[in-house]
Amino acid sequence: MPLIRISLLKGKSPAHVRAISDGVHQALVEAYGAPADDRFHLVHQHEREEFIYDSDYLGIHRTDDLVIIDITAGNWRDTAKKKALFKAIASNLAENPGLRPEDVLIVLQPNARDEWSFGNGSASYVKEESGS
């Protein structure tokens, strides 16, 4: 489970977009312990007037190659795992498709196991008690 939302400006090639998704997924598997077959990514490509950001917030200079990665994932991982995930994503995306680490913004939205249903109207990560 994580659910990934990737936002960027329109105009990038399908290969560029796929490389971002692949790099995020690889980091989730290797640094965060997500299952390899757990891939749910939503890509949002925005018109210029819909993609508004501060180019120098916190002293980090960003360009129009900025990618915002919003990760909804379970809240049972510690800070060290989260930091490793952030580094792995930035590193993977620097390698392919060649993004500057300054242009990779990641937001982690933690939640609990009982807040996921992957289908059939059931709480997928909650074990049913016998007799209920």
Phi and psi restraints in degrees (value plus and minus 20) as a CYANA .aco file:
   2 PRO   PHI    -126.3   -86.3
   2 PRO   PSI     139.6   179.6
   3 LEU   PHI    -127.4   -87.4
   3 LEU   PSI     105.9   145.9
   4 ILE   PHI    -133.6   -93.6
   4 ILE   PSI     111.4   151.4
   5 ARG   PHI    -137.4   -97.4
   5 ARG   PSI     102.6   142.6
   6 ILE   PHI    -133.1   -93.1
   6 ILE   PSI     101.9   141.9
   7 SER   PHI    -138.7   -98.7
   7 SER   PSI     116.0   156.0
   8 LEU   PHI    -178.2  -138.2
   8 LEU   PSI     148.6   188.6
   9 LEU   PHI     -91.0   -51.0
   9 LEU   PSI     125.8   165.8
  10 LYS   PHI     -83.1   -43.1
  10 LYS   PSI     134.4   174.4
  11 GLY   PHI      95.7   135.7
  11 GLY   PSI     -27.8    12.2
  12 LYS   PHI    -102.5   -62.5
  12 LYS   PSI     131.8   171.8
  13 SER   PHI     -90.9   -50.9
  13 SER   PSI     138.2   178.2
  14 PRO   PHI     -77.7   -37.7
  14 PRO   PSI     -55.1   -15.1
  15 ALA   PHI     -85.9   -45.9
  15 ALA   PSI     -58.4   -18.4
  16 HIS   PHI     -83.2   -43.2
  16 HIS   PSI     -67.3   -27.3
  17 VAL   PHI     -82.9   -42.9
  17 VAL   PSI     -63.2   -23.2
  18 ARG   PHI     -84.9   -44.9
  18 ARG   PSI     -57.5   -17.5
  19 ALA   PHI     -83.2   -43.2
  19 ALA   PSI     -57.8   -17.8
  20 ILE   PHI     -83.1   -43.1
  20 ILE   PSI     -69.6   -29.6
  21 SER   PHI     -79.5   -39.5
  21 SER   PSI     -65.0   -25.0
  22 ASP   PHI     -82.6   -42.6
  22 ASP   PSI     -62.3   -22.3
  23 GLY   PHI     -86.7   -46.7
  23 GLY   PSI     -58.5   -18.5
  24 VAL   PHI     -86.0   -46.0
  24 VAL   PSI     -65.9   -25.9
  25 HIS   PHI     -82.9   -42.9
  25 HIS   PSI     -63.8   -23.8
  26 GLN   PHI     -78.7   -38.7
  26 GLN   PSI     -63.0   -23.0
  27 ALA   PHI     -85.1   -45.1
  27 ALA   PSI     -60.4   -20.4
  28 LEU   PHI     -81.3   -41.3
  28 LEU   PSI     -60.7   -20.7
  29 VAL   PHI     -90.6   -50.6
  29 VAL   PSI     -69.7   -29.7
  30 GLU   PHI     -99.2   -59.2
  30 GLU   PSI     -59.1   -19.1
  31 ALA   PHI    -120.6   -80.6
  31 ALA   PSI     -39.5     0.5
  32 TYR   PHI    -136.8   -96.8
  32 TYR   PSI     -30.4     9.6
  33 GLY   PHI      58.9    98.9
  33 GLY   PSI       0.3    40.3
  34 ALA   PHI     -92.9   -52.9
  34 ALA   PSI     125.7   165.7
  35 PRO   PHI     -83.5   -43.5
  35 PRO   PSI     122.9   162.9
  36 ALA   PHI     -81.5   -41.5
  36 ALA   PSI     -50.6   -10.6
  37 ASP   PHI    -112.8   -72.8
  37 ASP   PSI      -7.8    32.2
  38 ASP   PHI    -124.1   -84.1
  38 ASP   PSI      64.8   104.8
  39 ARG   PHI    -150.6  -110.6
  39 ARG   PSI      90.9   130.9
  40 PHE   PHI    -155.2  -115.2
  40 PHE   PSI      79.5   119.5
  41 HIS   PHI    -141.3  -101.3
  41 HIS   PSI     113.6   153.6
  42 LEU   PHI    -134.8   -94.8
  42 LEU   PSI     103.2   143.2
  43 VAL   PHI    -126.8   -86.8
  43 VAL   PSI     107.7   147.7
  44 HIS   PHI    -138.5   -98.5
  44 HIS   PSI      95.5   135.5
  45 GLN   PHI    -124.6   -84.6
  45 GLN   PSI     104.7   144.7
  46 HIS   PHI    -128.6   -88.6
  46 HIS   PSI     129.4   169.4
  47 GLU   PHI     -88.2   -48.2
  47 GLU   PSI     136.1   176.1
  48 ARG   PHI     -73.4   -33.4
  48 ARG   PSI     -62.9   -22.9
  49 GLU   PHI     -93.0   -53.0
  49 GLU   PSI     -28.7    11.3
  50 GLU   PHI    -121.5   -81.5
  50 GLU   PSI     -23.3    16.7
  51 PHE   PHI    -140.0  -100.0
  51 PHE   PSI      71.0   111.0
  52 ILE   PHI    -131.8   -91.8
  52 ILE   PSI     107.9   147.9
  53 TYR   PHI    -171.2  -131.2
  53 TYR   PSI     138.6   178.6
  54 ASP   PHI    -107.6   -67.6
  54 ASP   PSI     101.0   141.0
  55 SER   PHI     -93.4   -53.4
  55 SER   PSI     -29.8    10.2
  56 ASP   PHI    -157.0  -117.0
  56 ASP   PSI       2.8    42.8
  57 TYR   PHI     -78.3   -38.3
  57 TYR   PSI     115.2   155.2
  58 LEU   PHI      38.8    78.8
  58 LEU   PSI       4.5    44.5
  59 GLY   PHI      55.3    95.3
  59 GLY   PSI      -6.1    33.9
  60 ILE   PHI    -124.9   -84.9
  60 ILE   PSI      98.6   138.6
  61 HIS   PHI    -103.0   -63.0
  61 HIS   PSI     103.0   143.0
  62 ARG   PHI    -129.5   -89.5
  62 ARG   PSI     133.0   173.0
  63 THR   PHI    -139.2   -99.2
  63 THR   PSI    -198.9  -158.9
  64 ASP   PHI     -90.8   -50.8
  64 ASP   PSI     -19.0    21.0
  65 ASP   PHI    -105.0   -65.0
  65 ASP   PSI     -17.1    22.9
  66 LEU   PHI     -70.5   -30.5
  66 LEU   PSI     114.3   154.3
  67 VAL   PHI    -143.2  -103.2
  67 VAL   PSI     107.5   147.5
  68 ILE   PHI    -125.2   -85.2
  68 ILE   PSI     101.8   141.8
  69 ILE   PHI    -133.8   -93.8
  69 ILE   PSI      95.7   135.7
  70 ASP   PHI    -127.4   -87.4
  70 ASP   PSI      96.6   136.6
  71 ILE   PHI    -133.3   -93.3
  71 ILE   PSI      97.5   137.5
  72 THR   PHI    -118.4   -78.4
  72 THR   PSI      98.5   138.5
  73 ALA   PHI    -170.1  -130.1
  73 ALA   PSI     144.8   184.8
  74 GLY   PHI     -79.0   -39.0
  74 GLY   PSI     127.6   167.6
  75 ASN   PHI    -112.1   -72.1
  75 ASN   PSI       2.8    42.8
  76 TRP   PHI    -121.1   -81.1
  76 TRP   PSI      -5.2    34.8
  77 ARG   PHI    -125.7   -85.7
  77 ARG   PSI     126.9   166.9
  78 ASP   PHI    -105.4   -65.4
  78 ASP   PSI     154.7   194.7
  79 THR   PHI     -81.3   -41.3
  79 THR   PSI     -57.9   -17.9
  80 ALA   PHI     -80.5   -40.5
  80 ALA   PSI     -62.2   -22.2
  81 LYS   PHI     -84.3   -44.3
  81 LYS   PSI     -61.1   -21.1
  82 LYS   PHI     -84.2   -44.2
  82 LYS   PSI     -64.2   -24.2
  83 LYS   PHI     -83.9   -43.9
  83 LYS   PSI     -59.9   -19.9
  84 ALA   PHI     -83.2   -43.2
  84 ALA   PSI     -59.1   -19.1
  85 LEU   PHI     -83.0   -43.0
  85 LEU   PSI     -68.0   -28.0
  86 PHE   PHI     -76.8   -36.8
  86 PHE   PSI     -66.2   -26.2
  87 LYS   PHI     -84.3   -44.3
  87 LYS   PSI     -62.4   -22.4
  88 ALA   PHI     -85.2   -45.2
  88 ALA   PSI     -61.2   -21.2
  89 ILE   PHI     -83.0   -43.0
  89 ILE   PSI     -69.7   -29.7
  90 ALA   PHI     -80.1   -40.1
  90 ALA   PSI     -61.9   -21.9
  91 SER   PHI     -85.1   -45.1
  91 SER   PSI     -66.2   -26.2
  92 ASN   PHI     -81.2   -41.2
  92 ASN   PSI     -62.5   -22.5
  93 LEU   PHI     -95.6   -55.6
  93 LEU   PSI     -43.5    -3.5
  94 ALA   PHI     -88.9   -48.9
  94 ALA   PSI     -59.8   -19.8
  95 GLU   PHI     -88.6   -48.6
  95 GLU   PSI     -65.9   -25.9
  96 ASN   PHI    -174.9  -134.9
  96 ASN   PSI      93.3   133.3
  97 PRO   PHI    -118.9   -78.9
  97 PRO   PSI      -1.3    38.7
  98 GLY   PHI      74.0   114.0
  98 GLY   PSI       8.1    48.1
  99 LEU   PHI     -95.6   -55.6
  99 LEU   PSI     127.9   167.9
 100 ARG   PHI     -92.7   -52.7
 100 ARG   PSI     117.3   157.3
 101 PRO   PHI     -75.4   -35.4
 101 PRO   PSI     -49.4    -9.4
 102 GLU   PHI     -85.6   -45.6
 102 GLU   PSI     -40.3    -0.3
 103 ASP   PHI    -117.5   -77.5
 103 ASP   PSI      -3.9    36.1
 104 VAL   PHI    -137.4   -97.4
 104 VAL   PSI      85.7   125.7
 105 LEU   PHI    -127.3   -87.3
 105 LEU   PSI     106.0   146.0
 106 ILE   PHI    -143.3  -103.3
 106 ILE   PSI     113.0   153.0
 107 VAL   PHI    -142.9  -102.9
 107 VAL   PSI     107.7   147.7
 108 LEU   PHI    -125.0   -85.0
 108 LEU   PSI     103.1   143.1
 109 GLN   PHI    -129.4   -89.4
 109 GLN   PSI      76.8   116.8
 110 PRO   PHI     -96.9   -56.9
 110 PRO   PSI     130.8   170.8
 111 ASN   PHI    -172.4  -132.4
 111 ASN   PSI     158.4   198.4
 112 ALA   PHI    -118.2   -78.2
 112 ALA   PSI     144.1   184.1
 113 ARG   PHI     -80.3   -40.3
 113 ARG   PSI     -52.8   -12.8
 114 ASP   PHI    -101.9   -61.9
 114 ASP   PSI     -10.4    29.6
 115 GLU   PHI    -127.3   -87.3
 115 GLU   PSI      -0.9    39.1
 116 TRP   PHI    -145.2  -105.2
 116 TRP   PSI     112.1   152.1
 117 SER   PHI    -151.3  -111.3
 117 SER   PSI      96.1   136.1
 118 PHE   PHI    -114.4   -74.4
 118 PHE   PSI     -12.1    27.9
 119 GLY   PHI     124.1   164.1
 119 GLY   PSI     148.8   188.8
 120 ASN   PHI      43.7    83.7
 120 ASN   PSI      -7.7    32.3
 121 GLY   PHI      47.0    87.0
 121 GLY   PSI       4.1    44.1
 122 SER   PHI    -135.2   -95.2
 122 SER   PSI     135.6   175.6
 123 ALA   PHI     -98.9   -58.9
 123 ALA   PSI      78.2   118.2
 124 SER   PHI     -80.4   -40.4
 124 SER   PSI     -50.8   -10.8
 125 TYR   PHI    -120.8   -80.8
 125 TYR   PSI      -9.3    30.7
 126 VAL   PHI    -127.7   -87.7
 126 VAL   PSI     103.7   143.7
 127 LYS   PHI     -97.0   -57.0
 127 LYS   PSI     109.9   149.9
 128 GLU   PHI     -91.9   -51.9
 128 GLU   PSI     116.6   156.6
 129 GLU   PHI     -96.9   -56.9
 129 GLU   PSI     120.8   160.8
 130 SER   PHI     -87.2   -47.2
 130 SER   PSI     123.0   163.0
 131 GLY   PHI      68.6   108.6
 131 GLY   PSI     -16.1    23.9
